[in-house]
Amino acid sequence: MELYALIMAGGEGKRFWPLSSKSRPKQFLSLTGEKSLLRQTVDRILPLIPIERIYIVTGDVYAEQTLEHIPELPEENLILEPYGRNTAPCIAYGTLKIKKVNDDSITVVLPADHVVGDGKEFREALGFAAKVAETKLDNGECPLVALGVTPAMPETGYGYIKGPDDTLASSENYSALRVERFTEKPDLKTAVHFIAQGGYYWNSGIFIWKTSSIISAFSDIIPEWYNHFDEILNNIGSLSESDAVSKFYGGISGGSIDKLILEHSENTLVVPISFPWSDVGSWKALDEYLRSDESENIVRGNAVSIDSSGCLVFGADKLIALVGVQDLVVVESGDSILVLNKDRSQDVKKVVDEINKSRK
């Protein structure tokens, strides 16, 4: 059975203003190295999945940039959504495109803007999960598999997956557990309780399943969505494809695949992983991923530091000087400068909203 990849690359990345913008969202930024996050994501899976079996879902406005970053991607593997509706519609449409090419396949679904510390271990985990995904459960159906990150701290920025001590498959390094429940981003008290109790994993947003299994789940759980699938499938590759897809997107409210499908499926499993991973969801999350010493300053660009520590600096053209400050994020890009306490990183979206409001 062949392995395919479906990369979701439609986010706007407001939390990384001013480095990111609606015209240049997070997936196109080089935050953890010289390559963009999207380029890193593709490179990470290429040893396992060839480029002709990699599909990228994004919006019309990002089509050209996507091909600039991944020039070897076949144009027919670039899937353009009419507009964003969260991950479930994105996955539904992308899965149908893959089904049209190979009905008997396994799909790895992953975001374009995450970072992983060990590509080899990541691919090994995907390989194990793919084998699990084609193994029948007691009910005769194949599972929907999520990668769950072993938590390093009581993080409130991630969703959690509870996996009881019920191992359904295992290898030397990995195991697959039945999922007891999903929890959306908890408050700190709840996150501390989860870590103390054990058996909880951060939801990585990376999923592996048979193409037929996820389509069957849509049929069972959201039949009103599934009713559109044949029309889309029959029109893929024709001039009527965009009309069929727009009709589907226009007739649904959207939502995440976790909330709409995985939480309601009896076939959801989690494979715990322990290698470094981050969804890089904020300047603070990026700082935590890059940081090896609490006192050092992490600098990209030109900066001078006097009696300052724990700062994250991204500069472009201007010299940035830090004097007597701690735990700040300082970002200079274009005609904008951001200065904030790392613990207020989630509030960058508010800044963007205010800027957009003032420009109306």
N, C-alpha and C positions, 0 to 999 in steps of 0.2 A: 504494500500500500504506500503510495507516494505522499510525501510531506509537503504541504504548502504553507506559506506565511501570509497573513493579512495584517498589515501595519496601519494603525490608525494615526493619521497625521493632520487632523483638522482643527486643533486647538489654537486659540489666540494668544495664550500666555500672558495675560494682563499682569500677573504677579512679578514679571521680570522687566517691567517698565523701569527706566527708559531704554534699556538695551533691546527689549522686544517691543513690537508694535503690531497693530492689526495687519499691516502690510509685510511685517517680518516677524512672525510669531516664534515661540520658543524652540520648536523643532529645527529651525534653521540657524540657531545660535550655536556658537562654539563655547560652551560653558565649562567643559571639563577637559579640554584639550584643543588641538588645532582643528579637528574635524567637527562638523555640526552634529547635534544629537541624532538627527535623522540618518546621517551618513554612518555614524557609529552603530546605530541599530541595525542597519542593513549589513554592515561589515561583520557584526557579531553573529549573524545567522548564516552568512554565505557559506562557511565551511560545511554547514548541515543541509542547507536548502539552496539550490541554484537560483540565479536571478530570474530565470524564466518561470519559476514557481513562486516568486515573491510578488504580492499585490499591495499597492499603497492606496488607501482611501483618504481623500482630502477634498477641499472645495475648489470650485472653478478658479477662484482668485489665486490659489496657491499652486496651480498645475505647472506653470512655467518654472517657478522656483524649485519645485520638487524634482523636476527633470534636470535642472541645473546641478542639484546636489547628487542625484542618482542618474547620471546620463545614460548608463547602460540598461536602465529599466525599460523593457518593451512598452511602447506607448499604450498598447491594449491592456497592460497591467496597471495602468493608472486609472483609478475609479473615482469619478467626480460626483460628490453629493450635490443635490440642488441647494441644500442648506443644512446646517447642523441640527441634529436632533438627539445628541448624546450617543452613547456607544451601541445601544441595541439596534437602531435602524442601520447604522454604519455596518455593523457585523452582519445583519440580515442581508443587505444589498451585496456586500463583499462576498459572503458565503455563496450567494446565488451565482455570482460571476465565476467563482471557482467550480461550483457544481456543473456549470455549463461546459467547462473544460474537462473535468474529471469527477464523476459522481462518486467514485470509490477512492476517497482521499481523506487525509487527516489535515486539519488546519490548526496552525499555531497563530493565535491572535495576540498582538502585543502593541503597546503604545510606541509612538515614534520618539518620545522625549524623556525616556528613562535612562538611567545609567546603571551598569553592572560591572562589578569589580573583577570578575573572573569569567572571561568568555568561554573558556574550555569547560568549566564546571556548569555554566549556564546551558551549553549545548548538551552536556551529559544529562542534565535534569530534563531538558525538552525531549531527549531521546527516550528516557524512562517514561515520562508522562505520555508520549505517543504510543508506546507499547500498552500502557494501562488503558488508553483511550479506545483501543480496539479489542479489549478484553470484556467479555460479557459478564454482567452482574447476575445475581440470583434471579432477577426478574426477566432475564433474557435480553436486556438492553445494555448498550455500551455507555460508559460514564462521560460526564462533562468534567474536565479536570482543570483546577486552578492551581497556580503556584502560590504558596503562602510563605512569606518571609519570616523566619524566626526573629521575634522582636528583640532589639538591643536595648530598648528603653520604653517607658510608657508614653508613646507618641500619640498625640491627639489629632494629628493631621492625616492619619490613614484609617481606612476601614479595617475591621478585624474578621477573621474566619475562625470559628471554634471547631477544632477537629478532635473528637474524643479518641480514646485509645482503642481504636477499632481498625486495625491494619488490614486492608483488603489485598494489597500487593506490596512487594518489597524487593529491593536489590541490595547490593553491598553498601551503597551510599544513600539510597532514597527509599521512601515508603509512600504509599497512597492511603489516605485516611478518609473515611466517610465524613462529610460535613454535617455538623449539628446545627449551626446557624451562622448567619452573617450579622455583623453589627456595623452600622454607619459610624463615622468619626465620633468617638466617645469623648466625654469630658475627662479631665485629668484623673478624677477620683475613680472613674470606671476603668480607665486605661491602667492605672496602678493595680486595681483589683485583678484585671485580666492577666497582667504579668505575674502577679503573686500566685494566682491559681494555676497558671500553666495551661498548655494545650491550645493557646490562642496564637494566631499568626496574622501578620499584616497582609492585607489583600493587595497583591502586586498588580492586579489588573492584566495579568498574562494568563491566557487560557489555551487549552489544547483539547480538541475533540474531533471525532469523525464528522465530516461534513453532513452526512445523513443524520447523525445524532442531534446536532443543534437544530437542524431544520425540523426534525420530529418534535423537539422540545417546543419550538415556536408553534407547531401545529396543535400540540396538546394544551399549552399554557396561554397562548395569545392567538386563538384561531382567527380573530378578525384581522390580524396582521397576515397570517398564513394565507388567507383568502386572496391576497394580492400577489403571492409568490409565483403562481403559474403564469400570470400575465407578464410579470417582469422577466421571468426565465425565458418565455417564448419570444420576447422582443430583444433580448440581449444581442448586441451586434447589429441591430437594425436601426433605421431612422426613428422608430417608435420607442426605443429604449428610454430616452429621457422623459417622454410623456408618461410612460408606465411608472417610472421611478418617482416622478414629481407627483403623480396621483397618489402613490403609496405614502410618500412623505407628507403630503398635504392632508391626508386622512387620518394621521395618527398624532398623538401628543408627544411621542418620544420617551426617552428614559434610558437608564443604564442597564446593561445586560445582567449585572448582578441582581438588581432590584426586580427586574421584570421576568427573568428566566431562572437564574441560578438559585435564588432563594426559594423558588417554588418547585424545583426539581428534586425528586428523590434520588437522582442519579449523580449528584454533584460530589466530587471528591477533591481533596486538597493534597498536594505534594509539598511538604515543607522543604525549604531551602535555607542555607545558612551563609552563602557567600554575600559579599557586599552588594547592596542594591539600594537605589533611591529613585523616587518618582520626580525628584528635583522640583517639588511643587512650590518652592518659595526661595527667596534669597537665604533665609536661615537654613533650609534643607540643603541648599547647595554648599553653604558654609560648613555644615556638619559633615557632608560627604567628603569635602576636600581637606578638612582640618585633621592634622595629626598632633597638634600641640595647641593647647588652649590659649597660650600667651602670644603665639606668633601672629603676624599679619599676613593674610593671603592677598597677594597683589598681582593683578593682570594690568599691565600698562606702566606708566611712569609715576612713582610716588616716593615721597620722603616721609619718614616717621620719626617723631621725637616723643619719647615717653608715652607711646601708644601701644595697645595690645588687643588681640582678639578681633581685629577688624578685617573686613572683606572689601577689597577695592578693585573696581573695574574701571580703568581709564581708557581714553581714546587719544585725543590730541593734547589735552592740557595736563600740566603737572599738578598732582594732588598732594597736598601737605597735611599730615596728621600731627596734631600737637596735643598731648595730654588727654587723649580720648580712648575709650575702651568699647569693644563690642558694637561697633558701628558697621553699617553697610554704606559705602560711598560709591556711586556709579555715575560716570560722566559719559553721555552719548549724544551726539548731535548738538542741539541747543539746549539740552536739559541736564540737570544734575539732581540726583537723589541722595539724600542723607537720612538714614533712619536707624533706630535701635533694632538689632537683629530680632528681638522678641516681638516687634511690631510688623514683621514681614508680611503677614496676611493682609495688612491694611494698605498695601500698595494698590490693590484693586480700587480702594476708595479714592486714592489720588487720581487714578485714571478716570474713574467715573466723574470726579469733580472737573477734571480738565475737559472731558467731553461735554459736560453740562455747560461749562463757560463758553464753549465754542459754538453753541447752538444759537 
